[in-house]
Amino acid sequence: MKKIGVIGAGVMGVGVAHSLAKSGFQVILIDISGDILENSKNEIYKNIRFQTFFNKGKDVESADTIISRIVFSSDYQLLNDVDVVIENVTEKWEVKKEVYERIDSICNEQKDVSADTSQR
């Protein structure tokens, strides 16, 4: 597994994308808004700087290196090329239904899809 799709660039999606990229994976981060995607990129930069501050003296990859592993996009077609999809969208069924229909229309049935939830 080398490339992972993350749908939803909110708090949880940003954390997932950041962790995966930091671990060396190529990530496609999908959201519906360019503004949300730009904010997510800024949030990841901020998180990396924060982590770097607390890891002084340790070998830490640069923010640019980690960010270079993430493609920020609203194009679901990019998911056709990933090994796994992780869904992180809002807990509204109508939104999730639309997202899963889009995933189903793009990805083959052999693709692993998982969901992240904030619900208890």
C-alpha positions as CSV (number, residue, x, y, z in Angstrom):
1,M,0.0,0.0,0.0
2,K,1.5,3.2,-1.1
3,K,-1.2,5.7,-2.0
4,I,-4.2,6.5,0.2
5,G,-7.3,8.6,-0.6
6,V,-8.7,10.7,2.3
7,I,-12.2,12.2,1.7
8,G,-13.0,15.1,4.0
9,A,-10.5,17.8,4.9
10,G,-12.1,18.8,8.3
11,V,-10.4,18.2,11.6
12,M,-10.3,14.4,11.4
13,G,-9.4,14.2,7.7
14,V,-6.5,16.7,8.2
15,G,-5.2,14.6,11.0
16,V,-5.4,11.4,9.1
17,A,-3.8,12.9,5.9
18,H,-1.0,14.5,8.0
19,S,-0.3,11.2,9.9
20,L,-0.3,9.2,6.7
21,A,2.0,11.6,4.9
22,K,4.3,11.8,7.9
23,S,4.5,8.0,7.8
24,G,5.7,8.1,4.1
25,F,2.4,7.4,2.3
26,Q,1.3,9.4,-0.8
27,V,-2.1,10.9,0.1
28,I,-4.9,12.3,-2.1
29,L,-7.0,14.6,0.2
30,I,-10.4,15.3,-1.3
31,D,-12.9,18.0,-0.3
32,I,-15.6,20.0,-2.0
33,S,-14.1,23.4,-1.5
34,G,-10.8,24.9,-2.5
35,D,-11.0,27.2,0.6
36,I,-11.3,24.2,2.8
37,L,-8.4,22.4,1.1
38,E,-6.2,25.5,1.4
39,N,-7.1,25.8,5.1
40,S,-6.3,22.1,5.6
41,K,-2.9,22.7,4.1
42,N,-2.2,25.6,6.4
43,E,-3.4,23.5,9.4
44,I,-1.0,20.7,8.5
45,Y,1.9,23.2,8.2
46,K,0.9,24.6,11.6
47,N,0.8,21.1,13.1
48,I,4.2,20.2,11.7
49,R,5.8,23.3,13.0
50,F,4.2,22.6,16.4
51,Q,5.6,19.0,16.4
52,T,9.0,20.2,15.2
53,F,9.2,22.6,18.1
54,F,8.7,19.8,20.6
55,N,11.1,17.4,18.8
56,K,14.1,19.6,18.8
57,G,17.3,17.7,18.3
58,K,15.5,14.8,16.7
59,D,15.6,14.0,13.0
60,V,12.3,15.5,11.8
61,E,11.3,15.8,8.2
62,S,10.6,19.3,6.9
63,A,7.1,20.5,6.5
64,D,7.6,20.8,2.7
65,T,8.7,17.2,2.5
66,I,5.6,16.0,4.3
67,I,3.3,18.3,2.5
68,S,4.8,17.2,-0.9
69,R,3.3,13.8,-0.3
70,I,-0.3,15.2,-0.2
71,V,-2.3,16.2,-3.2
72,F,-5.1,18.6,-2.2
73,S,-8.0,18.3,-4.7
74,S,-11.8,18.3,-5.2
75,D,-11.4,15.8,-8.1
76,Y,-12.8,12.4,-7.0
77,Q,-11.3,10.8,-10.2
78,L,-7.9,10.9,-8.5
79,L,-9.2,8.1,-6.1
80,N,-9.1,5.7,-9.0
81,D,-5.4,5.5,-8.5
82,V,-5.3,4.8,-4.7
83,D,-5.0,1.6,-2.8
84,V,-7.3,2.5,0.1
85,V,-10.0,5.2,0.6
86,I,-10.7,6.6,4.1
87,E,-13.9,8.6,4.4
88,N,-14.0,11.4,7.0
89,V,-17.1,13.5,6.0
90,T,-19.7,15.0,8.2
91,E,-22.1,12.7,10.0
92,K,-25.1,13.7,7.8
93,W,-26.5,10.7,6.0
94,E,-27.3,12.6,2.8
95,V,-23.7,13.7,2.5
96,K,-22.3,10.3,3.2
97,K,-24.7,8.7,0.7
98,E,-23.5,11.1,-2.0
99,V,-19.8,10.4,-1.1
100,Y,-20.2,6.6,-1.2
101,E,-22.1,6.8,-4.5
102,R,-19.2,8.8,-6.0
103,I,-16.6,6.3,-4.5
104,D,-18.6,3.4,-6.0
105,S,-18.8,5.0,-9.4
106,I,-15.0,5.6,-9.5
107,C,-13.4,2.8,-7.6
108,N,-13.5,-0.9,-8.5
109,E,-15.0,-3.4,-6.1
110,Q,-11.5,-4.6,-5.0
111,K,-10.7,-1.2,-3.4
112,D,-10.7,-1.1,0.4
113,V,-12.9,1.7,1.8
114,S,-13.0,2.6,5.5
115,A,-14.8,5.2,7.5
116,D,-13.7,7.4,10.3
117,T,-16.4,8.7,12.6
118,S,-16.8,11.2,15.4
119,Q,-20.0,9.6,16.6
120,R,-20.1,7.6,19.8
